[in-house]
Amino acid sequence: MDSLKELFKIGNGPSSSHTMGPERAAKKFKSENPDAVSFRVELYGSLAATGRGHLTDSVIIETLSPRHTEIIWKPEIVHDYHTNGMKFISLDGNGGITREWLVFSVGGGTIMEEGESRHGLTKVYSLSTMTEIMEWCEINRKEMWEYVEEMEGPSVWEFLQNIWEAMENCVKTGINKTGVLPGTLKYPRKAQSFYRKARRDNSRNGFTGRIFAYTLAVSEENGGGGRVVTAPTCGASGAIPGLLYALKEEYKLSDDEVLKGLAIAGLIGNMIKENATISGAEGGCQAEIGTACSMAAGMTTFILGGSIKQIEYAAEIALEHHLGLTCDPIGGYVQVPCIERNAAAAVRALDSANYSLYTDGQHVVSFDQVVLTMKETGMDLRCEYKETSLGGLAKMQILSSTG
């Protein structure tokens, strides 16, 4: 498996696949073709189907500026390697092609070329399944965060500190904003109003309300193109920081506890990325928000004092109960139903943790089994339900708006 540095990335939303990935590809192509007079970029599959709402064209044009860039949309072309394909073309002064580059945005802001292995390129982690890692922890009498430190080295804590600071800043920024998000939906920001109601409620509902508020703050920032952390993607970036911010506030957590929790969350996300997918265009929203919920559930179980078996169980519960979830953004914007899904997933992660803590950690379906099931389910989903805005809720909105 790759380093956590390839999972947690800081960048601008609204989509790691549709904005961060294309931005990284555009920067690379621009630097490798300094003599180009202009560019042409062809967008394929899901990248083309929802690219306008996800600001794909805007980020590519901005990155390749000041040279002129023409964007060509080809949603009907879907490559077997991954649906999020794009071809960068450099042109000379006569409009002649000087170079072409086919590249894919495979999820979480990662870009790859056709034929490259999709998994574990850097091989930082020697083990890649929960069963193997739990056995390692048992043999060595260590916790999951210690396995992360063993594989990544002590520098991982400085990296995670920077990730947590970025998450905290996003919560604080988002909670202080009002108004509507950009786009035709005119979606109103709700985080601040949720927070005002929750902070005067000292009951259990008040804690839930704060989780909602902090998660909405991040997800709304993402929906507006703000600076977020992929956890594991931009579209699912709200659940982990929203829940962790509330847990730190509620239980007066130390930075040490926070960073260890993040390490465990990252390890869980890495296993899903390695053995299945975190790309909504490839696996549906189960691969994005389902993964985020699983990461957050394992993290929370550790923070609340759970055993390794209970951490595994919580992560399994959270992913299992997102199986089959479609990715059907209305209008191609990462707003509806994405923002609410983050808030619901954050609370579901806490519920999954609490449920597992009432058990001895023994259960029927393992985390590894549900990860493989998620992968198979994603492969079976029709493309209309995988980030194309052609089915599900998105289709209902189209029908209602056209009478």
C-alpha positions in Angstrom: 0.0 0.0 0.0 1.0 3.6 -0.6 1.9 6.1 2.1 -0.8 8.0 3.9 0.6 11.1 2.0 -1.0 9.7 -1.1 -4.4 9.4 0.7 -4.7 12.7 2.7 -4.0 15.6 0.3 -4.7 19.3 0.9 -6.2 21.1 -2.1 -9.2 22.9 -3.4 -12.6 21.2 -4.0 -15.1 20.4 -5.1 -13.8 17.0 -6.4 -10.5 15.2 -5.9 -11.1 13.3 -9.1 -12.5 16.1 -11.2 -10.5 19.1 -10.0 -7.4 18.0 -8.0 -6.5 15.2 -10.4 -6.9 17.3 -13.6 -5.0 20.2 -11.9 -2.1 17.9 -11.1 -2.1 16.5 -14.7 -2.3 20.0 -16.2 0.7 21.2 -14.1 2.7 18.3 -15.2 1.9 18.6 -18.9 2.5 22.4 -18.8 5.9 22.0 -17.3 6.9 19.3 -19.8 5.8 21.4 -22.8 7.1 24.9 -22.1 7.3 25.7 -25.9 3.6 25.0 -26.5 1.7 27.9 -28.0 -1.8 26.6 -27.0 -3.4 23.5 -25.6 -6.4 21.2 -26.3 -7.8 18.9 -23.6 -10.3 16.1 -24.3 -12.3 14.9 -21.3 -13.8 11.5 -21.4 -16.4 9.4 -19.5 -17.5 10.6 -16.1 -14.9 13.3 -16.2 -16.8 14.8 -19.1 -20.3 14.0 -17.9 -20.0 16.0 -14.6 -17.0 18.1 -15.4 -18.8 21.5 -15.7 -20.5 21.2 -12.3 -17.2 19.9 -10.8 -15.2 22.9 -12.3 -12.9 20.6 -14.3 -12.7 22.9 -17.2 -12.1 25.9 -15.0 -9.2 24.4 -13.1 -7.5 23.1 -16.3 -7.9 26.4 -18.1 -6.6 28.3 -15.1 -3.6 26.0 -14.6 -2.6 26.1 -18.3 -2.9 29.9 -18.6 -1.8 32.2 -20.0 -1.8 30.0 -23.0 -5.1 29.4 -24.7 -6.8 26.1 -23.9 -9.7 24.5 -25.7 -11.8 22.0 -23.8 -13.6 19.2 -25.7 -16.2 17.1 -23.9 -16.5 13.5 -24.9 -18.7 11.7 -22.2 -19.4 8.9 -24.7 -15.8 7.7 -24.7 -15.1 5.5 -21.7 -11.7 3.8 -21.4 -11.4 0.4 -19.8 -8.6 1.5 -17.5 -10.8 4.1 -15.7 -13.8 6.3 -16.7 -12.1 9.5 -15.7 -9.8 9.8 -18.7 -8.4 13.0 -20.3 -6.0 13.7 -23.2 -3.7 16.7 -23.1 -2.6 18.0 -26.5 0.1 20.7 -27.0 0.0 22.7 -30.2 2.5 24.9 -32.1 1.9 28.3 -33.7 0.4 26.7 -36.8 -2.0 24.5 -34.8 0.0 21.4 -35.3 0.2 18.8 -32.6 3.5 18.6 -30.8 2.6 16.1 -28.1 -0.3 14.0 -26.8 -0.7 12.6 -23.3 -3.5 10.3 -22.1 -3.9 10.3 -18.3 -6.5 9.2 -15.8 -7.8 10.7 -12.5 -8.4 7.5 -10.5 -9.7 9.0 -7.2 -8.4 11.0 -4.3 -6.5 13.3 -6.6 -4.2 10.6 -7.9 -3.3 10.5 -11.6 -2.0 7.5 -13.6 -1.2 6.5 -17.1 -2.9 3.6 -18.9 -1.2 0.4 -18.0 0.2 1.5 -14.7 -0.6 -0.6 -11.7 -3.5 1.0 -9.9 -2.4 -0.2 -6.4 0.5 0.2 -4.0 3.0 1.8 -6.3 5.3 2.9 -3.5 4.8 -0.2 -1.3 5.3 1.7 1.9 3.1 -0.9 3.7 4.1 -4.5 3.6 0.6 -5.7 4.6 -2.6 -4.6 2.9 -5.5 -6.4 4.5 -7.1 -6.0 7.9 -6.6 -9.6 8.7 -2.8 -9.4 8.1 -2.5 -6.1 10.1 -4.5 -7.4 13.0 -2.2 -10.5 13.1 0.8 -8.3 13.1 -0.6 -6.2 15.9 -1.3 -9.3 18.0 2.1 -10.9 17.4 4.0 -7.7 18.2 1.6 -6.6 20.9 1.1 -3.2 19.3 -1.8 -1.0 18.2 -2.8 0.0 14.7 -1.3 3.4 14.9 2.0 1.8 15.8 1.9 -0.2 12.6 1.5 3.1 10.7 4.5 4.5 12.5 6.5 1.3 11.9 5.9 1.5 8.2 5.9 5.3 7.6 8.6 6.3 10.1 8.3 9.0 12.8 7.9 11.8 10.2 4.3 10.6 9.7 3.3 12.6 12.8 4.5 15.9 11.4 2.6 15.1 8.2 -0.6 14.2 10.1 -0.2 17.4 12.3 -0.3 19.4 9.1 -3.3 17.5 7.8 -5.2 18.0 11.1 -4.4 21.8 11.1 -5.8 22.0 7.6 -9.0 20.1 8.7 -9.4 22.4 11.7 -9.0 25.5 9.6 -11.6 24.3 7.2 -14.1 23.7 10.0 -13.4 27.2 11.4 -13.7 28.8 8.0 -16.8 27.1 7.0 -18.7 27.6 10.3 -18.3 31.4 9.9 -19.8 31.6 6.4 -23.4 32.2 5.2 -25.0 32.7 1.8 -25.4 30.3 -1.1 -22.9 28.1 -2.8 -21.9 28.8 -6.4 -23.9 27.1 -9.2 -27.5 27.0 -10.4 -28.8 25.1 -7.4 -28.4 28.1 -5.2 -27.7 25.8 -2.3 -27.7 27.6 1.1 -24.9 27.2 3.6 -26.4 25.7 6.8 -23.4 25.0 9.1 -23.6 28.3 11.0 -27.3 28.0 11.8 -26.8 24.4 12.9 -24.0 25.5 15.2 -26.0 28.3 16.8 -28.8 25.9 17.6 -26.5 23.1 18.8 -24.3 25.2 21.1 -27.2 26.1 23.4 -28.3 22.5 23.7 -26.5 20.6 26.4 -28.2 17.3 25.8 -27.0 14.4 23.6 -28.8 16.1 20.7 -26.5 19.1 21.1 -23.5 16.9 20.6 -25.1 15.4 17.5 -25.9 18.9 16.3 -22.3 20.0 16.6 -21.2 17.0 14.6 -23.7 18.0 11.9 -22.5 21.6 12.0 -18.8 20.9 11.8 -19.3 18.3 9.0 -21.5 20.7 7.1 -18.9 23.4 7.5 -16.3 21.4 5.7 -18.6 19.9 3.0 -19.9 23.4 2.2 -16.4 24.7 1.9 -15.7 21.9 -0.5 -18.9 22.5 -2.5 -17.8 26.1 -2.9 -14.3 25.2 -4.2 -12.6 25.9 -0.8 -9.5 24.3 0.6 -10.1 20.9 2.1 -8.3 17.6 2.8 -9.2 14.5 0.8 -10.5 12.1 3.4 -10.5 10.0 1.3 -11.9 12.3 -1.4 -13.1 15.9 -1.7 -16.7 14.8 -2.0 -16.4 12.8 1.2 -14.1 15.3 3.0 -16.5 16.4 5.7 -17.2 13.3 7.8 -13.8 12.7 9.4 -12.9 16.4 10.3 -16.4 17.1 11.4 -16.6 14.2 13.7 -13.1 14.5 15.0 -13.4 18.2 15.7 -16.6 17.5 17.8 -14.9 14.6 19.6 -11.9 16.7 20.5 -14.2 19.4 21.8 -16.4 17.0 23.7 -13.7 14.8 25.3 -10.9 17.4 25.5 -8.7 15.2 23.4 -4.9 15.8 23.2 -3.2 16.3 19.9 -1.5 13.0 20.4 -4.9 11.2 20.6 -6.2 13.1 17.5 -3.1 12.2 15.4 -3.3 8.5 16.4 -6.9 8.5 15.5 -6.1 10.0 12.1 -3.4 7.4 11.5 -5.9 4.6 12.1 -8.5 6.3 9.8 -5.8 6.7 7.1 -4.8 3.0 7.5 -8.4 1.9 7.0 -8.9 4.2 4.0 -5.6 2.9 2.5 -6.8 -0.7 2.7 -10.1 0.2 0.9 -8.2 2.1 -1.7 -5.7 -0.8 -2.2 -8.3 -3.6 -2.3 -11.3 -1.9 -3.9 -11.6 1.8 -4.9 -12.3 5.2 -3.4 -13.5 6.7 -6.8 -17.2 7.6 -7.1 -16.9 7.4 -10.8 -15.8 3.8 -10.5 -17.6 2.5 -7.5 -20.5 4.8 -6.7 -20.8 6.9 -3.5 -20.3 3.7 -1.4 -16.6 4.1 -2.4 -16.4 7.7 -1.3 -18.8 8.4 1.6 -18.8 4.7 2.6 -15.1 4.7 2.9 -15.1 8.0 4.8 -17.7 6.6 7.3 -15.6 3.4 7.7 -12.4 5.4 8.4 -14.3 7.7 10.8 -15.8 4.7 12.7 -12.5 3.0 13.2 -10.9 6.2 14.3 -13.7 6.9 16.8 -13.6 3.4 18.3 -10.0 3.9 19.0 -10.5 7.3 20.6 -13.3 5.9 22.8 -11.1 3.1 24.1 -12.0 0.2 21.8 -9.9 -2.9 21.1 -8.4 -3.7 17.7 -11.3 -6.2 17.1 -13.8 -3.5 17.9 -12.1 -1.1 15.6 -12.3 -3.6 12.8 -15.9 -4.3 13.6 -16.9 -0.6 13.6 -15.1 0.0 10.3 -16.9 -3.1 8.8 -20.3 -1.9 10.0 -19.9 1.5 8.6 -18.9 0.3 5.1 -21.4 -2.6 5.1 -24.3 -0.3 5.5 -23.3 1.9 2.7 -23.1 -0.9 0.1 -24.9 -0.1 -3.1 -25.0 3.7 -2.5 -25.1 5.5 -5.8 -23.2 8.6 -6.9 -25.9 10.8 -8.4 -25.0 14.5 -8.0 -27.7 16.8 -9.1 -26.4 19.1 -11.9 -22.9 17.7 -11.5 -22.4 19.8 -8.4 -20.9 18.3 -5.3 -23.7 19.7 -3.2 -26.9 17.6 -3.4 -27.0 15.0 -2.0 -23.3 15.0 -1.2 -23.3 17.6 1.6 -26.1 16.0 3.6 -24.5 12.6 3.1 -21.3 13.7 4.8 -23.3 14.9 7.9 -25.3 11.6 8.0 -22.1 9.5 7.6 -20.4 11.3 10.4 -23.1 10.4 12.9 -23.4 6.9 11.4 -19.7 6.5 12.1 -20.2 7.4 15.7 -23.1 5.0 16.0 -21.0 2.2 14.4 -18.3 2.9 16.9 -20.7 2.8 19.9 -22.4 -0.4 18.6 -19.1 -2.2 18.3 -18.0 -1.0 21.8 -21.1 -2.8 23.2 -19.8 -6.1 21.7 -16.7 -8.2 22.2 -15.7 -7.5 18.6 -16.8 -10.9 17.3 -19.0 -10.8 14.2 -19.9 -12.7 11.0 -18.7 -10.6 8.1 -15.1 -9.3 8.2 -13.9 -5.9 7.1 -11.9 -7.5 4.3 -14.9 -9.4 3.0 -17.1 -6.2 2.9 -14.3 -4.3 1.1 -14.3 -6.9 -1.7 -18.1 -6.9 -1.7 -18.1 -3.1 -2.2 -15.7 -3.5 -5.1 -17.9 -6.1 -6.8 -21.0 -4.0 -6.1 -19.4 -1.0 -7.7 -18.5 -3.1 -10.8 -22.1 -4.2 -11.1 -23.6 -0.7 -10.8 -24.8 0.8 -14.1 -22.7 3.8 -15.2 -25.8 6.0 -14.7 -25.3 5.6 -10.9 -21.6 6.3 -10.9 -21.0 10.1 -11.0 -22.6 10.8 -14.4 -25.7 12.8 -13.3 -27.7 10.5 -15.6 -29.6 8.5 -13.0 -31.0 8.4 -9.5 -31.7 11.6 -7.8 -30.0 13.6 -10.6 -32.4 12.2 -13.1 -35.5 13.0 -11.0 -34.3 16.6 -10.7 -33.9 16.8 -14.5 -37.4 15.4 -15.1 -39.0 17.8 -12.6 -37.2 20.8 -13.9 -38.3 20.1 -17.5 -41.9 19.4 -16.6 
